[in-house]
Every structure is written in structure tokens, then in C-alpha cells.
Amino acid sequence: MSGGDGTGRIQHLHAFRGFAIANIVLLHVFSLVLDFNMTHAGLSPAEKWIYIFNEVMFHDSTIYFALISGLLFSVVLRRRGWNRFFRSKLTNVIAPFAVMSLLFTLVDRFYYGASAAGDPRMGLLGKYLLNLWHGTAQLSYWYIPVIVVLFAATPLLNSLVTGRHAGMGIIVMASLPLFLSRTGREVSLGTVGYFAGVYSVGIFLGEGYAGNLAFLRRWRGTLGAIAAASTVALVLLYTRDIDMIGRVSIRESLFYVQKLAFCGLILCYMQRWEKHLPGALDQLAVYSFAIYFMHQFVTRFIIHFSKTMFPPPLGGWMVVALSIVLCGLVLASSCVISRAVQGLCGRHSKWLIGA
């Protein structure tokens, strides 16, 4: 396994983070373009297939983030000690989450008005604290309270999947997302348990990473078959509008299987071609958390102006083309904004935007 790029990074793992944020932005851009293009009659047949494609390929891309967080803990962060681990999460995740949540709480209250910010009787501080607790300042912020819980539980999860009874521990934790479903953007026990399973798989994979990656490489054909079968199954579930069996979302269970198979295949590919990966992935990885914090606001801002040039309703191929172009613009704009904040604030920018 390649050791890194001279900066202490393992380059293909770093690039994987860039791949993850690109998938998340693609999901949200396609969704928002479909929303603004929708007529009173709902989605057209072509738009329904675009919706299904977007959901099947990009929904639950936060699994990539959760898995790489666990993997990097084992490969890089654990040997640096617990104090440094928790301090880095405070600096790079929790602090910018608090700052950006405050910013968007203020935007909601003073730009969009009290009605857009929720109950008009709720004070600004109350709404801000609610946004922190539930991760609701932006639609994508639900993930941050979830991952913060997992960061806090890392000593326990690490012990479960790398300790004396690691075999039993990883079986239990890896099985959780099959039976304990994510509940949309709600910060719930189900969502925390779902991502605890993913995060634990990442920790386990990072323990003896070179050997585990070699194992995945030997089973690439099986991983490919699992990825293909789960993707086809998800398409069928969406076309037939099937989801829940009792309290378990079959879709979320399949997304977990699909995205883990994708992870295995992509990590094998990226490690093999580490020296030839696109430089753009490195830039996206550097600013991944900053992009995560600001991309939905940037997307809405750009779509607002794109409506004047491309008034809805648009045809199916135009929706696809516009979504891809807007995704590139959102990623590039977010990186430019992040660089500007870095230039103004220096090393303190981590506390503001996570980069």
C-alpha cells in the first residue's frame, strides 16, 4: 500500500473524501433542480427516471463520509492519542458547525423572516439551539449531530471491533444498518445506530488496512456483483414504490449494502491508480467539510439566478445537463469561497468553515 504524498496523507484515502463530497453535492443539486422544474402536474415520466437515478446512485452518500472517518481513525488518528483526536474534531467539525448554524439561523430570521425560521414566538437563541441539536440550519446539517455522537463513542466502538472479541463485535455492528434504519434527516436512535454500523466498519477496515484492502481486491468480482444486484433491486423498489417492511426500510438496508460494495471497489481502484488520480479530487478533499457546510446555500443561490436563463419547465436531458453544470459551479464556488476565507482568517478558518 502506498504510504502517502509527503504531507502525511494517504493519497487515495484523501481522494476518496473528495469523491464522497462530490456525490453528496450531486444528490442535492439534482434534487433542487427537479424541485424548481416541477410543475403542478408533478414530475414528468422522464423526470421520474432522473429522480430514481439520482436517489439510487447518490442517496446515502454520507455513508462514504462515515466509513472514511472510521477508516482514517484507525489508519492515521488513533496513534496520535485521544486528546488530539477529540481536539481535531472540535476544531474541524463541531466549531464550524456551530458557526455556520449561527450564520444560517441569522439569515433565516433576518432575510427570510421569522416565519421561515420556524415558530415566530421562538427567540433567536432558542431557534439557534434547536438548529444545533437537530442539525436543521441547513437540510444537510442533520449529519453533523450524528457524527458528533459517533466521535464521542469512538473509544467504545474501537474497543468493540478491534478488541479481544472483535469478530463478534464487527458482526453485530456491521449488521445494525440492515435492521436499524436511518429515518430521513431526523436525528434519531435509528439514524445514529445506522451510521454507527458504517463507522464501525470503517474502524475495522482500517485495522490492518493493507491486508484488508488486499482481501477486497481478491474479491472485486463478488463486490461488483453485489453492487450491481443491490442497484437493480433499488431501482425495482423505487419503480414499485416499496420501502418499509414493518419498522425496517428495505431501501436503507440495500443502500447500505450497495454503498459498502461501492466503497470496496472504489478504494481498490483509487489505491491502484493513486499516482494518476485527478487533482480536482485532492482540492475537493481539502475543502470537503467547508463544501458540506455551504453547498446547499450556494446551490439555492445559483439556481435562483439560473431560473431567469433557463425558465422551467425544462426537458429531461436539459435537467440532467443543467444539474451537472450547476454541480461543477457549486463545487468550484464553494472552493473559491473557502480559499477566500482561508486568505482572510489564516489558520483560524478551520474554526469557521472546517478548512
DOGUKOL-218440 format. One record per residue (C-alpha): x, y, z; residue in three letters; residue number from 1. Coordinates in pm, whole numbers. Layout:
REM residues N
xx yy zz code pos
X Y Z ALA NUM
...
//
This chain:
REM residues 355
xx yy zz code pos
0 0 0 MET 1
126 345 -85 SER 2
234 535 219 GLY 3
129 886 128 GLY 4
215 1200 -63 ASP 5
482 1352 156 GLY 6
233 1554 363 THR 7
131 1273 597 GLY 8
-173 1192 384 ARG 9
-256 857 233 ILE 10
-344 998 -104 GLN 11
-611 756 -221 HIS 12
-798 787 111 LEU 13
-773 1164 82 HIS 14
-909 1146 -274 ALA 15
-1194 922 -157 PHE 16
-1313 1207 64 ARG 17
-1324 1429 -244 GLY 18
-1526 1162 -424 PHE 19
-1766 1148 -128 ALA 20
-1840 1521 -120 ILE 21
-1889 1527 -498 ALA 22
-2155 1255 -465 ASN 23
-2333 1444 -187 ILE 24
-2340 1766 -390 VAL 25
-2465 1579 -698 LEU 26
-2754 1435 -494 LEU 27
-2863 1773 -364 HIS 28
-2816 1965 -690 VAL 29
-3021 1714 -890 PHE 30
-3291 1722 -621 SER 31
-3312 2101 -614 LEU 32
-3317 2130 -995 VAL 33
-3601 1876 -1009 LEU 34
-3785 2074 -739 ASP 35
-3766 2406 -920 PHE 36
-3853 2242 -1255 ASN 37
-4161 2063 -1120 MET 38
-4499 2178 -1248 THR 39
-4838 2148 -1077 HIS 40
-4879 1814 -1254 ALA 41
-4576 1678 -1068 GLY 42
-4273 1511 -1224 LEU 43
-4289 1411 -1589 SER 44
-4209 1046 -1679 PRO 45
-3854 1148 -1780 ALA 46
-3809 1342 -1455 GLU 47
-3929 1042 -1252 LYS 48
-3648 833 -1403 TRP 49
-3398 1111 -1331 ILE 50
-3526 1118 -972 TYR 51
-3487 740 -941 ILE 52
-3136 751 -1090 PHE 53
-3036 1032 -853 ASN 54
-3173 851 -549 GLU 55
-3032 510 -637 VAL 56
-2682 634 -721 MET 57
-2632 919 -475 PHE 58
-2872 881 -181 HIS 59
-2691 787 142 ASP 60
-2357 911 9 SER 61
-2295 1023 368 THR 62
-2211 653 416 ILE 63
-1886 732 233 TYR 64
-1810 1009 483 PHE 65
-1890 791 784 ALA 66
-1683 498 657 LEU 67
-1379 713 569 ILE 68
-1399 880 912 SER 69
-1377 541 1084 GLY 70
-1107 420 847 LEU 71
-890 730 894 LEU 72
-927 698 1270 PHE 73
-767 352 1260 SER 74
-506 429 994 VAL 75
-397 778 1099 VAL 76
-560 934 1404 LEU 77
-559 662 1671 ARG 78
-181 662 1714 ARG 79
-188 1037 1779 ARG 80
-380 988 2104 GLY 81
-730 1062 2225 TRP 82
-666 1423 2324 ASN 83
-553 1515 1974 ARG 84
-836 1316 1819 PHE 85
-1109 1495 2013 PHE 86
-939 1833 1974 ARG 87
-928 1789 1595 SER 88
-1300 1707 1586 LYS 89
-1378 2015 1795 LEU 90
-1172 2235 1563 THR 91
-1264 2087 1225 ASN 92
-1625 1976 1274 VAL 93
-1804 2100 1586 ILE 94
-1683 2462 1588 ALA 95
-1755 2532 1218 PRO 96
-2090 2355 1253 PHE 97
-2178 2593 1538 ALA 98
-2057 2898 1342 VAL 99
-2232 2806 1015 MET 100
-2552 2712 1201 SER 101
-2548 3056 1364 LEU 102
-2493 3222 1025 LEU 103
-2784 3043 860 PHE 104
-3010 3091 1164 THR 105
-2947 3465 1128 LEU 106
-3007 3451 752 VAL 107
-3339 3272 809 ASP 108
-3450 3517 1075 ARG 109
-3346 3848 924 PHE 110
-3350 3781 548 TYR 111
-3635 3535 502 TYR 112
-3825 3649 809 GLY 113
-3942 3484 1131 ALA 114
-4196 3264 954 SER 115
-3920 3097 754 ALA 116
-3720 3039 1068 ALA 117
-3996 2839 1240 GLY 118
-4224 2939 1527 ASP 119
-4225 3325 1530 PRO 120
-4266 3315 1909 ARG 121
-3934 3136 1947 MET 122
-3643 3361 2029 GLY 123
-3332 3372 1814 LEU 124
-3126 3188 2074 LEU 125
-3390 2917 2110 GLY 126
-3404 2864 1734 LYS 127
-3024 2851 1715 TYR 128
-3000 2592 1992 LEU 129
-3273 2388 1823 LEU 130
-3080 2404 1495 ASN 131
-2768 2280 1673 LEU 132
-2947 1995 1848 TRP 133
-3135 1871 1541 HIS 134
-2896 1985 1267 GLY 135
-3165 2188 1091 THR 136
-2994 2518 999 ALA 137
-2947 2365 651 GLN 138
-3111 2049 514 LEU 139
-2779 1861 511 SER 140
-2675 1953 865 TYR 141
-2857 1659 1025 TRP 142
-2543 1451 968 TYR 143
-2324 1661 1199 ILE 144
-2502 1584 1531 PRO 145
-2500 1217 1425 VAL 146
-2126 1206 1353 ILE 147
-2052 1403 1672 VAL 148
-2223 1125 1871 VAL 149
-2008 871 1686 LEU 150
-1692 1070 1757 PHE 151
-1783 1070 2126 ALA 152
-1847 694 2111 ALA 153
-1526 619 1921 THR 154
-1339 470 2222 PRO 155
-1626 225 2278 LEU 156
-1673 141 1911 LEU 157
-1298 97 1865 ASN 158
-1288 -144 2157 SER 159
-1585 -341 2020 LEU 160
-1443 -401 1671 VAL 161
-1068 -419 1738 THR 162
-1051 -563 2090 GLY 163
-1046 -921 2223 ARG 164
-1390 -1001 2085 HIS 165
-1351 -809 1759 ALA 166
-1506 -1089 1549 GLY 167
-1834 -1082 1736 MET 168
-1820 -705 1769 GLY 169
-1789 -638 1396 ILE 170
-2065 -888 1313 ILE 171
-2303 -708 1549 VAL 172
-2207 -356 1442 MET 173
-2195 -432 1069 ALA 174
-2542 -589 1093 SER 175
-2703 -287 1260 LEU 176
-2779 -89 940 PRO 177
-2961 -391 796 LEU 178
-3220 -384 1074 PHE 179
-3198 -35 1227 LEU 180
-3298 210 955 SER 181
-3199 570 902 ARG 182
-3506 793 949 THR 183
-3454 1054 678 GLY 184
-3297 1378 804 ARG 185
-3419 1316 1159 GLU 186
-3152 1281 1427 VAL 187
-3290 965 1583 SER 188
-3172 648 1753 LEU 189
-3225 465 1423 GLY 190
-3011 712 1229 THR 191
-2734 709 1491 VAL 192
-2737 327 1501 GLY 193
-2733 307 1121 TYR 194
-2424 524 1091 PHE 195
-2261 368 1398 ALA 196
-2256 45 1198 GLY 197
-2096 217 898 VAL 198
-1841 400 1114 TYR 199
-1751 73 1291 SER 200
-1696 -100 957 VAL 201
-1455 182 872 GLY 202
-1265 136 1200 ILE 203
-1244 -239 1139 PHE 204
-1132 -193 778 LEU 205
-858 45 888 GLY 206
-720 -207 1139 GLU 207
-460 -381 927 GLY 208
-568 -175 627 TYR 209
-313 -309 378 ALA 210
-422 -668 438 GLY 211
-792 -580 432 ASN 212
-751 -390 106 LEU 213
-569 -687 -47 ALA 214
-862 -906 63 PHE 215
-1111 -670 -105 LEU 216
-901 -671 -419 ARG 217
-918 -1051 -438 ARG 218
-1297 -1032 -409 TRP 219
-1353 -749 -657 ARG 220
-1575 -968 -877 GLY 221
-1805 -1050 -586 THR 222
-1814 -686 -478 LEU 223
-1909 -588 -832 GLY 224
-2189 -843 -840 ALA 225
-2321 -722 -502 ILE 226
-2306 -360 -619 ALA 227
-2492 -442 -942 ALA 228
-2756 -661 -776 ALA 229
-2830 -410 -499 SER 230
-2854 -127 -753 THR 231
-3103 -321 -968 VAL 232
-3302 -412 -657 ALA 233
-3317 -46 -551 LEU 234
-3444 57 -896 VAL 235
-3719 -205 -868 LEU 236
-3814 -86 -518 LEU 237
-3842 273 -638 TYR 238
-4041 190 -951 THR 239
-4282 -18 -741 ARG 240
-4288 233 -454 ASP 241
-4180 -27 -197 ILE 242
-3991 78 114 ASP 243
-4098 -27 463 MET 244
-4142 -379 596 ILE 245
-4259 -323 949 GLY 246
-4019 -71 1103 ARG 247
-3733 -154 867 VAL 248
-3668 40 545 SER 249
-3564 -217 285 ILE 250
-3432 68 74 ARG 251
-3199 190 350 GLU 252
-3076 -165 412 SER 253
-2998 -204 41 LEU 254
-2834 139 22 PHE 255
-2601 26 299 TYR 256
-2507 -291 109 VAL 257
-2472 -104 -220 GLN 258
-2260 180 -82 LYS 259
-2028 -57 107 LEU 260
-1974 -253 -215 ALA 261
-1906 74 -398 PHE 262
-1662 172 -123 CYS 263
-1467 -152 -160 GLY 264
-1445 -120 -538 LEU 265
-1355 249 -537 ILE 266
-1087 211 -269 LEU 267
-927 -72 -468 CYS 268
-932 138 -784 TYR 269
-803 454 -615 MET 270
-522 272 -438 GLN 271
-410 107 -761 ARG 272
-414 433 -959 TRP 273
-312 657 -670 GLU 274
-45 842 -866 LYS 275
-283 920 -1152 HIS 276
-597 1039 -973 LEU 277
-744 1372 -1087 PRO 278
-605 1670 -898 GLY 279
-960 1800 -856 ALA 280
-1029 1520 -607 LEU 281
-746 1650 -389 ASP 282
-894 2001 -387 GLN 283
-1242 1871 -309 LEU 284
-1099 1663 -25 ALA 285
-912 1961 123 VAL 286
-1235 2163 134 TYR 287
-1477 1873 185 SER 288
-1623 1987 517 PHE 289
-1636 2350 406 ALA 290
-1821 2240 91 ILE 291
-2057 2032 303 TYR 292
-2135 2329 528 PHE 293
-2209 2579 248 MET 294
-2308 2384 -65 HIS 295
-2685 2391 -20 GLN 296
-2695 2766 29 PHE 297
-2465 2813 -272 VAL 298
-2682 2576 -478 THR 299
-3003 2765 -398 ARG 300
-2832 3096 -475 PHE 301
-2709 2976 -817 ILE 302
-3041 2808 -905 ILE 303
-3226 3130 -819 HIS 304
-3035 3312 -1093 PHE 305
-3033 3021 -1337 SER 306
-3415 3033 -1348 LYS 307
-3400 3355 -1547 THR 308
-3178 3193 -1813 MET 309
-3348 2852 -1810 PHE 310
-3711 2906 -1711 PRO 311
-3898 2587 -1619 PRO 312
-4030 2351 -1729 PRO 313
-3719 2200 -1886 LEU 314
-3694 1874 -2077 GLY 315
-3537 1569 -1917 GLY 316
-3198 1598 -2089 TRP 317
-3184 1967 -2005 MET 318
-3246 1886 -1639 VAL 319
-2954 1642 -1646 VAL 320
-2721 1883 -1828 ALA 321
-2813 2178 -1605 LEU 322
-2768 1968 -1290 SER 323
-2418 1856 -1394 ILE 324
-2313 2211 -1485 VAL 325
-2456 2351 -1162 LEU 326
-2281 2082 -960 CYS 327
-1949 2191 -1110 GLY 328
-2031 2556 -1035 LEU 329
-2134 2478 -676 VAL 330
-1816 2278 -608 LEU 331
-1595 2543 -769 ALA 332
-1772 2832 -595 SER 333
-1751 2659 -257 SER 334
-1377 2601 -303 CYS 335
-1323 2966 -405 VAL 336
-1518 3091 -102 ILE 337
-1321 2855 123 SER 338
-991 2981 -15 ARG 339
-1103 3340 36 ALA 340
-1194 3270 399 VAL 341
-857 3098 446 GLN 342
-682 3401 300 GLY 343
-867 3637 535 LEU 344
-856 3427 852 CYS 345
-544 3212 810 GLY 346
-528 2909 1035 ARG 347
-838 3027 1223 HIS 348
-1052 2945 919 SER 349
-1083 2587 1046 LYS 350
-1294 2715 1332 TRP 351
-1523 2897 1088 LEU 352
-1570 2671 785 ILE 353
-1379 2349 865 GLY 354
-1095 2419 619 ALA 355
//
